[in-house]
Amino acid sequence: MLLNYLHKDKIEAGCDEAGRGCLAGAVYAAAVILPADFECSLLNDSKKIKEKDRYALRAIIEKEAIAWAVGIVDQVEIDAINILNASFLAMHRAVDQLVVPPEHLLIDGNRFKPYKKLTHDCIVKGDGKYMSIAAASILAKTYRDDYMFALHEEHSEYGWKKNKGYPTKAHRQALLNHGATAYHRKTFQFKTEDLDQGLGS
């Protein structure tokens, strides 16, 4: 069972990102404040849940959350400030939009750039430990998937509907065949010989 909170006496917002390891597209992050007594047996790390269940959970989270928001940093900004800083910025933008100000942040992962004067805890694999982080992972993942589905309609040759911009063998082969789009991250280059090694397949 996931935990409802780390600090019972504070308004906590869970934060997580999606798309950090992709070759193309924006990185998305979400921030979610859940009621202290929130219950949902299906809620878990978004990577461990079927796609249809993620979208069902998104509707539940958006209805039941005290506050939620999604932050976006596009590929141009990613190239300018690097993906780690872009992930932090996406989380900051999500927190910026919360209609209820949090008193503490729960961050999925082991690093974070402090947001204003808010305290925070970094929790490795937090999306499998705390409900608010898991909820944030669901929102970040589903909203980014929607975005990649839309981009797929423009550039179907890269298979983004399936790979969501991640460096699968098919995606990297398409890059070799067709070159990069405006949506590809210019700082995320790979070598042709990577294909021979089967990396990312």
NORFENNOR-V288216 format. One record per residue. NEAR is the number of other C-alpha atoms within 10 Angstrom. D_FIRST is the distance of its C-alpha to the first C-alpha in whole Angstrom. Layout:
BEGIN
near:NEAR d_first:D_FIRST
near:NEAR d_first:D_FIRST
END
This chain:
BEGIN
near:13 d_first:0
near:19 d_first:4
near:15 d_first:7
near:19 d_first:9
near:23 d_first:12
near:13 d_first:14
near:11 d_first:17
near:9 d_first:17
near:9 d_first:21
near:13 d_first:21
near:18 d_first:21
near:27 d_first:18
near:28 d_first:19
near:31 d_first:16
near:35 d_first:19
near:31 d_first:19
near:28 d_first:22
near:25 d_first:23
near:21 d_first:26
near:18 d_first:27
near:12 d_first:28
near:19 d_first:30
near:25 d_first:34
near:27 d_first:34
near:26 d_first:33
near:28 d_first:32
near:28 d_first:28
near:31 d_first:26
near:34 d_first:24
near:32 d_first:22
near:36 d_first:21
near:32 d_first:18
near:30 d_first:18
near:25 d_first:16
near:16 d_first:16
near:17 d_first:14
near:7 d_first:13
near:13 d_first:12
near:15 d_first:10
near:12 d_first:10
near:7 d_first:8
near:12 d_first:10
near:25 d_first:9
near:25 d_first:9
near:22 d_first:12
near:24 d_first:15
near:14 d_first:16
near:10 d_first:14
near:15 d_first:15
near:9 d_first:18
near:15 d_first:21
near:10 d_first:21
near:13 d_first:17
near:24 d_first:17
near:17 d_first:20
near:12 d_first:19
near:22 d_first:16
near:22 d_first:19
near:11 d_first:21
near:14 d_first:18
near:24 d_first:17
near:16 d_first:21
near:11 d_first:21
near:15 d_first:19
near:15 d_first:19
near:17 d_first:21
near:21 d_first:22
near:27 d_first:22
near:22 d_first:24
near:26 d_first:25
near:23 d_first:28
near:24 d_first:30
near:21 d_first:32
near:17 d_first:34
near:22 d_first:36
near:17 d_first:39
near:17 d_first:37
near:23 d_first:35
near:15 d_first:38
near:13 d_first:40
near:12 d_first:37
near:15 d_first:35
near:23 d_first:32
near:13 d_first:30
near:16 d_first:31
near:24 d_first:31
near:27 d_first:27
near:24 d_first:27
near:24 d_first:30
near:26 d_first:28
near:31 d_first:25
near:23 d_first:28
near:21 d_first:29
near:24 d_first:26
near:28 d_first:26
near:17 d_first:29
near:16 d_first:29
near:19 d_first:26
near:12 d_first:28
near:14 d_first:26
near:14 d_first:27
near:20 d_first:24
near:15 d_first:24
near:19 d_first:22
near:26 d_first:20
near:25 d_first:17
near:28 d_first:19
near:25 d_first:17
near:16 d_first:19
near:11 d_first:22
near:13 d_first:25
near:18 d_first:25
near:13 d_first:29
near:13 d_first:29
near:17 d_first:29
near:7 d_first:32
near:8 d_first:31
near:10 d_first:27
near:13 d_first:25
near:18 d_first:22
near:18 d_first:20
near:15 d_first:19
near:17 d_first:16
near:13 d_first:17
near:15 d_first:14
near:26 d_first:13
near:28 d_first:12
near:21 d_first:9
near:19 d_first:8
near:24 d_first:9
near:27 d_first:9
near:35 d_first:13
near:37 d_first:13
near:26 d_first:12
near:32 d_first:14
near:33 d_first:17
near:31 d_first:16
near:32 d_first:17
near:32 d_first:20
near:29 d_first:21
near:26 d_first:21
near:20 d_first:22
near:20 d_first:25
near:23 d_first:26
near:22 d_first:26
near:13 d_first:28
near:17 d_first:31
near:22 d_first:31
near:19 d_first:32
near:14 d_first:35
near:20 d_first:36
near:18 d_first:36
near:12 d_first:39
near:11 d_first:41
near:14 d_first:41
near:13 d_first:39
near:14 d_first:41
near:25 d_first:38
near:20 d_first:35
near:23 d_first:33
near:18 d_first:32
near:15 d_first:30
near:17 d_first:30
near:24 d_first:29
near:25 d_first:31
near:21 d_first:30
near:20 d_first:32
near:21 d_first:32
near:18 d_first:36
near:17 d_first:37
near:23 d_first:36
near:26 d_first:38
near:15 d_first:41
near:15 d_first:41
near:19 d_first:42
near:13 d_first:44
near:11 d_first:46
near:11 d_first:46
near:10 d_first:45
near:16 d_first:43
near:13 d_first:42
near:10 d_first:42
near:16 d_first:38
near:21 d_first:38
near:23 d_first:37
near:16 d_first:41
near:14 d_first:39
near:15 d_first:37
near:10 d_first:40
near:12 d_first:40
near:9 d_first:43
near:12 d_first:44
near:9 d_first:44
near:12 d_first:40
near:17 d_first:40
near:9 d_first:42
near:10 d_first:39
near:10 d_first:37
near:12 d_first:35
near:13 d_first:32
near:12 d_first:32
END
